[in-house]
Amino acid sequence: MKKWFIESCPNWLFPTISNTYYALSHKEKVKIDKDKGGWLVQKGEIKLLSPTPKFLGFGMSEFENKCERVFKIEKGDTVLDVGACIGDTTTPMALKTGPTGQVIAVEPHPLNVKYLEYNMAIFKNIEIIQKAVWKEKTKIKFNVHSSPTGHSIIADKERDQSIEVQADTLDNICCHRRIDFAKIDVQGAEAQALEGGDEFLRTIRKLVRWDPEKRTYPSILDILNTYDFESVIYSPQNGVVYACRGD
């Protein structure tokens, strides 16, 4: 058990008691327990059930430092989480927008959706859409990573398997709803996702594109600069693009 766990997880691990482990990631300690049906990952105050120990959690302070560095989610907002995974960013969104708001969580991978539904069951303000976001409505090859956060439409040597999923555009998914805040993290396919979001880009108030590996920000900036945003900011420290407009 211990040997498999260490080989399966990309970070240094040390056991405490029974099936409880801690992972050291970015100088932070993440608690990981083997629970019935998955791995229970706790980072700060956020606790999520994951299909694999390679998911190391996402805390509230991390969300605020990255997604809310320039602007914030307000109570009652309608929030879009594209690339919701198993709820690592959906959870902070649901807490921040509150019961008077709504979070639309978009995730294509069926196993991730299973855990997303489980983790979000405590909230009443979340709509889950099982689709990939793309420039057109179609069925598309979806490349699968060993970690739930690594799946993508974009092929990569670390994504050695694939499945077919339903894809749709931002405009179709939002369905003429006014979105106050959106986070888009689809592992390198952001530019193609935005191509299907003309109405979305004309009306979105606050948009965050998070890319820690800084792969796609030049093309993202090119697209955003063609729309009437008051401000488009790129943060090289954390690889995040922020765009906002007034009411």
KAPEPE-V394212 format. One record per pair of residues at least 6 apart in sequence whose ideal C-beta (glycine too) atoms are under 6 Angstrom apart, sorted by sequence separation. I is the first residue (numbers start at 1). J is the second residue. If there is no record, write none. Layout:
I|J, I|J
This chain:
15|21, 73|79, 84|90, 107|113, 120|126, 145|151, 184|190, 211|217, 6|13, 22|29, 23|30, 32|39, 33|40, 41|48, 144|151, 186|193, 225|232, 234|241, 13|21, 14|22, 81|89, 224|232, 22|31, 23|32, 32|41, 40|49, 41|50, 81|90, 94|103, 107|116, 143|152, 233|242, 13|23, 93|103, 21|32, 31|42, 38|49, 39|50, 142|153, 209|220, 232|243, 11|23, 12|24, 38|50, 81|93, 143|155, 11|24, 20|33, 30|43, 38|51, 46|59, 90|103, 140|153, 145|158, 231|244, 11|25, 39|53, 41|55, 43|57, 79|93, 145|159, 229|243, 19|34, 44|59, 45|60, 90|105, 144|159, 230|245, 41|57, 43|59, 44|60, 143|159, 229|245, 230|246, 113|130, 144|161, 217|234, 79|97, 143|162, 190|209, 224|243, 77|97, 32|53, 84|105, 105|126, 132|153, 141|162, 142|163, 220|241, 84|106, 182|204, 73|96, 75|98, 84|107, 102|125, 103|126, 104|127, 105|128, 106|129, 108|131, 142|165, 73|97, 76|100, 77|101, 78|102, 79|103, 80|104, 81|105, 82|106, 101|125, 108|132, 217|241, 76|101, 139|164, 178|203, 179|204, 180|205, 181|206, 182|207, 183|208, 184|209, 185|210, 191|216, 214|239, 30|56, 86|112, 99|125, 170|196, 171|197, 174|200, 190|216, 201|227, 30|57, 85|112, 139|166, 140|167, 169|196, 170|197, 188|215, 212|239, 171|199, 188|216, 191|219, 211|239, 63|92, 86|115, 87|116, 94|123, 138|167, 171|200, 194|223, 58|88, 86|116, 170|200, 190|220, 210|240, 25|56, 94|125, 137|168, 60|92, 84|116, 87|119, 94|126, 209|241, 23|56, 86|119, 87|120, 132|165, 134|167, 108|142, 154|188, 208|242, 131|166, 132|167, 152|187, 154|189, 50|86, 112|148, 152|188, 153|189, 207|243, 131|168, 133|170, 48|86, 206|244, 48|87, 109|151, 9|53, 8|53, 9|54, 46|91, 82|133, 108|165, 135|192, 134|192, 51|111, 133|193, 135|195, 135|196, 86|148, 85|148, 51|115, 85|149, 49|115, 49|118, 49|119, 48|119, 54|147, 55|148, 89|183, 51|148, 80|179, 78|179, 78|180, 79|181, 80|182, 81|183, 82|184, 83|185, 77|180, 83|186, 77|181, 73|181, 67|183, 71|206, 67|208, 66|210, 70|233, 66|238, 70|242, 71|244, 66|240
